[in-house]
Amino acid sequence: MSLTISVISPALGARVDGVDLSRDLSDAERDSVEQALLEHQVLFFRNQPLTPRQQARFAHRFGDLHIHPIYPNVPDQPEVLILDTAVTDVRDNAIWHTDVTFLPTPAMGAVLSAKQVPPYGGDTLWASGIAAYEALSAPLRHLLDGLTATHDFTQSFPLQRFGSTAEDLARYEATRRQHPPLSHPVIRTHPISGRKCLFVSEGFTSRINELEANESAAILKLLFAHSTRPEFTVRWQWQAGDVAFWDNRCTQHYAVDDYRPQRRVMHRATVLGDAPF
């Protein structure tokens, strides 16, 4: 087995050919994909139509899988959530975010499979927290090192979007109680590569804990804008059957919501990680 890696942009992103994700990967194949992920942060695979079972099996090779507390999932494969614009309000995806940072151990990565895409629009962008950190000035890096930030589930999942029925409200309230706001480092160290990266995003980060409220708001505004500069990003134009696999420890992403009223259906399997440090 020999993967073919085609780099898409300098900061992050590569297309991978030469592997069939629908079958059981050998240990060598699994390790090659992981190495490519560490080097390029987000990988894209064309023409890889996966069943939910195949998608979950591939994702599980990299860790335990998360069951999302809000989004609907595939009934017989609950580790695979459904992002269907005809069924669910997915506007929270049209903001720069890193997945499930409201967990004590946020996702290591995620595998996204395109089921139905509009004929145009609906692209997704990823941004490298490593590239963003390395582009900061030394004084700003020094300021941020050692600071922590609050990550809040309700910031991307407000009650008014997920509480239309009594059942929805009960589920939402239970989820909010189970996932109170918590803190992660503003600058995270990648547990494998050892590289440092920015670990704040507009989707879930509400404040920097050690700063006064006005200072926190100003610094976060700067970091949100800085971390998503075009030179730190890659943009993917989806085709049905595409698969993306990204390192959630050092990236954030943005699903462009520019295709309404056309429909977009994606399946995601989320791989749990470890506590940021």
PyMOL commands that set and color helices and strands:
alter all, ss='L'
color gray80, all
select helices_A, chain A and resi 27-40+52-60+91-93+129-134+138-144+153-156+159-162+166-178+213-227+230-232
alter helices_A, ss='H'
color red, helices_A
select strands_A, chain A and resi 4-7+14-17+42-45+65-66+73-74+77-84+107-116+124-128+148-151+182-185+187-189+196-198+205-208+233-236+243-247+251-255+265-272
alter strands_A, ss='S'
color yellow, strands_A
deselect
rebuild
show_as cartoon
